[in-house]
Amino acid sequence: MSKVVNRQQINHVLSFYDASLDTCTIAPLGNGLINCTYLVSNQDKQFVLQRINHQVFKHPEQVINNAELLSEHIKQKHKLNQYALSPIWQIHTNAGTAIVKDNGSSWRALNFITDSYTVESVSSPEQAAQVATAFGQFTAALADFPAGKLNEIIPNFHHLDTRLAQLTQAVNTDPAKRLQQCQQIVDFCLAQQDFIEQVATLSESLPIRVTHNDTKINNLLFSRASDKPIAVIDLDTCMAGFIMNDFGDMVRTCCSTEPEDGTNLTNMAVKIEIFQALAQAYIKSFSGTMSELEKHSLVVGTQLLPFMLGIRFLTDFINGDNYFHTKHPLHNLERAKNQLHFFTLLQKLAPKLSDIIQACD
């Protein structure tokens, strides 16, 4: 168990679910960096117990409420055979609530899907297609859910102008006195005005959908029996947004030959065969309901997500590493260089990637 969660606190939270450490075992689950997540097991049942990170999610009740609305919608679609994956839902306490408040912490329980596992990186075009299909089906199933009902969990999470404003503020104050180490990279970011304007113009016209906003492969559960995705998990950042952001994050996390903090940038390349598999499967998963403008936007999303995350890493570096967990003083700077180099590669390949997308049906 986490060092900051003691046995007494866990036992008190478990009591809201008619469970205790006398009859249950509890073990850390997954490798997420935000929430503390555990698997609770006894002879009769298993469920996931999670403490929500108040530093990232300032209003945990809103996270809980969004998840209630989305999981109920997905469950109904699943019952009607309109959603092939398994729903994830919050288990209510013996008092009928979906949240437990305890000593300044917020907890919830979730259903656990047995014989499942998570994957950290895409290994083949076939697996990439499975990833894109799962996330596409999830978004498509929420097409008739009114996005305006959802709380904005992290304001302006994928809003480029906001991220640029945060970078500018960090540059102007230089609180950790690190600007001199990265001025050239800052200048590169601020010089991308044509792309920044392209994103702003496109965003004015795109339809707003419910999007996942964290479409990494490790936010899927895979079946041990079939080795295929069976559930979309981690709905905490589901908010109103654009599908170009979800597609862009898939490309960002699946298509680079280097890890997110890799420093061998001369060897970095875009995995075209993985990109093609993602594009084909993602577009197909919408069953013809993706508009032509949304389809066009996907190639912009591939560039936007590494550019925006590069800016976030750079901003955090200048501010003194206050947001992202780092392993050494230059970690965020190396991440920023990595993502911005990937952005540059994707920009150069944009015509080819656009042709691939337009050929998909």
N, C-alpha and C positions, 0 to 999 in steps of 0.2 A: 504494500500500500504506500501511497505518497507520504512523505515525511510530514507534510502539513495537514494530514487527515489522521486523527487518532482513533483508536479502537472504540472509545466511548461515543465519539461523534457518529461514527459509522453505525454503531448499534442503535443509537437513537433514531437515525434516519430510517434504518431498516424496519423499525417498529411501526412506521407508517404504512408498511407493506406487509404487515403480519409476518415478519421475518426477524431473525436475530443471528448473531454470530455463534450462538449455541447450537443452532441447527443448520447453518449455512456456511459455505466456504466463500471467500471473496478474493479475487485476483485481478491485477491490472489488465486492462483490455486495450489492444491497439497501441499505436505510438503517436497519438495526436499531441500537438504542442499547446493546445488551448485549454480544453476542459480536462478534468480528471475523470477517467472512465474505468469502471470495474465490471467484472462479470460475477454475479451472485448466483450460487448454485446450491441446491439441496436435492433430496431424493425425488421431490415432486416437480420442481420447476427450475428454470433458469431465467434470469432477466438481467438487463444492463442497468447499472446505477451510475449516474453521472452528476458531478458537481460542476456547475456553470461558472466559467471564469468571469468575474465581475469587472476585471480590468479591461477586457475586450468587449464584453457584452454589458454595457452600463445599465440596461433595463432588462433583467432576465425574464421578467413577467411577459415582456413583449416577445422574446424568443419562444417561450412556452406557448403563448397564444397563437403565434404564427404556425408553430408545429401542429397544434391542435386542429387548426383550420385546414392546413394542407394534408395532413394524414387522413382526416375524415373524407376529404374530397378524393384522395387517391384510393382509399378503401372502397368507396362507392364505385369508382371506375373499375377496380379490380373485380368486384362482385358482378358487375355487368359485362365482364370479359372485354373491357375497353382499355385495360392496362395489364400487361403480361407479367410484370415483375411483382415481387412480394412487397406489400406495404410495411412501413415501419411506423409504429404509433407509440404514444406515451401511455404508460400504465397509471391509472389513477390510484391515489392512496385510499386507505380504508375510510377516509373522510370525504372521498369523492373529488379530490383536487388533483391537478397534474403537477403541482409544485410543492416542495417541502422547504420551508424557511427555517434555518437552524443556525443560531449563533453568527448571524451575518452572512451565511452562505445560502445558496439556492441549489436544490437538488431535484432531480427527476429520475424516473425509471422508464425504460423502453423495452419493448418486446425483443427477445433474442432469437435469431434464426439459427437453428442448430445445423451442424455440418456445413458451415460456411467459413470462408477465409478472405483475407484482403491481399492485394497485390500492390507492390510499390512502384513498378515500372512496366511499361508496355514492352512485350518481347517479340511481337510479330504483327504484320498487317492484319491478320485474322483477329487477333486480340484487340487491336486498335478499333476495328470495325465493331466489335462487341461493346467496347466502351462507349463509342459514339452513339450506337443504337440505344443503349440503356439511358444515357443522359437525354438523348433526343426524345425517346418515348416518355420520359418523365416530364419534360417541358410540354410536349404535345398533349399529355393527359391533363395538364393544368391550363390548357388554352382557353377553356370556358370558366376558369376561376377568375373573379375580379381582382386584379392585382392591387387595386386601391385599398382593398381590405387589409392588406398586410402592413404591419409596422415596418418602418425603415430601420432595421436593426443597427447597421453601421452607416450613418449618413454619408452620402456621396462616395460610397465604397469604390465604385468604378467610374467616377467622374473625373475626367482628365484635368479639367480646369482647376478643380479643387486640389489635386495632387501637385499641379504646377505652382499653385499659390502657396502650398505648404513648403515646397522646395524653395521658392523665392523668400519666404519668411525665414527659413533656416539659413539661407545664404546671407540675408541682411543682418542677422543677429550672430551667426557663427558661434553658438554657445560653447562648443567643445574645442574651438580654435583648430578646426580641421580643414577649413575651406581651401587653404593653400595646397593641400594634398590632392584636391579633386576639382580645381577650378576649370580645368580643360573639359572634364566630363560635364560639369554644370553648363558650360558654354554650349556643348554639343546638344544637350537636352533643350535648352532655351532657343536654339537655332532651328528647331524642327517646326517652324511656323506653318509651313504648307500642310504638313501632316496634321498638326493640331487643328488647323482650320477645317481640314477635310473631315475630321472626326466630329467637330462641332456642328458642321452643316448636316452631316449624315444623321446625327443624333436627333436633330429637329424633326426628321421625317419618319424615323423608324417606329413601328408599332411597339408598344410596351407590353411585355409578357411577364409572367412569373418565371424567374430564372434561378438556377441553383447557385451560381456565382463562385463555386469552388469545385470545378469539374476535373479534379485529379482522379486517377485510376484508383487510389486508395480510399476514395469515397464511394466505392462500390463493394458489395459483398459478392463473392463468387461461390458457386456450389461445388462442394468436394466431389459430388457425383458426376457432374457434367463439365466442370471447369469453365462454366459460363456465368455471367453476371445474373444475380437473382434479386438484388435490391439496391436502390440508391439510398445512401445514408448521409448523415450530417447535414440536416436541413437548416442549420442555424443561420446561414447567410442567404437563404431563399428570400428574395425581395423582388420588387418590380424592376425590370431591366430589359436589356437587349440580348437577343440570342448570339449576336456577334461576340459578346463578352464570354459566354460559356464556350463557344467554339474556339475562340482565341486562347482560352486557358487550357483547353485540351491540347491544342497545337503546341502551346508553350511548354507543357509538361510531358508531352509524348514525342515531339519531333526533333529535339536537339540531341546531337551526338555527345554532348557534354552535360554533366549534372549542373544543377542550378548554381552551385558555387564553384564549379570547375574553373581553373585558371589557364588551361591550355587552349586559349582562344583561337590560335592559328589552326587547330585541328577541328574546330567546331564546324558542323555542317547541318543542313536541314535534311531529315529523313523523308525524302519525297514519297517513297512507297507507303510510309506510315501516314503522311498527310493525305494522300489519295484515298486510303482506306477510311480515314476519319471523315473526309468530306463526303464521300459516296454514301456511307452508312448514316451519317448525321442528317443529310438532306432527305434520304429515303425514309427515315424514321418519322418524318412529319407528314407522310402520306399525301403530299401535294398541297399541304396547307401553309408552307413557307412561301411568303411573298417574294416576288422577283427582287425587290429592294433589299429584303433580308438576306436573300441568297448573295446578292452583290456585296452586302456588308461583311460577309464572312472573311473575305481576304483582308479587309481593314482590321477586323478583330484579331486576326493572327499577328498583326504588327502592334496593335494597341496594347494588348495585355503584357508582353515583355517590356514595351516602352514604359508603360505605367508602373509596372513592378520595379523596373530599374530605377525610376524616379523615386519610388518609395524607399528602396534600399539606400539610395544616395542621400535622401533627406534624413533617414535615420542615422546614417553614418555621420553626417554633419552635426546632427543634434546630440550625438554621443551614445548611440545605440540604446534607445529607450523603448523601442517597440519589438523589434525582432530579436530572438535569441541568437547570440553570437558565440563563436568558439575562440575567437582571437580578435585583436583590435581592428584588423583590416577586413574582417569577414564581410561586413555589409558593403564595403567598397568593392571587394572582389565580386560579390553577387551583382552589384550594380553594373560593373563592367561586363559581366557575363550576359546579363539580360539585354543590355543596350547593344552589345555586339550581335546577339541573336536577332534583335529588332532590325539591325542594319542588313543582316543576311536575308531576312524575310522581305525587307523593302526591295532589295535587288531582285528577288525571285517573284515579286508581286505579279508581273504579267503571266508568268508560267503558272503560278498558283491560281490565279483568276481563271485561266483557261481550264484548269482541272475542275474547278468548282462549277463553271458554266457547263461543262460537259456532263455533270452529274444530273440524274433525274430521280 
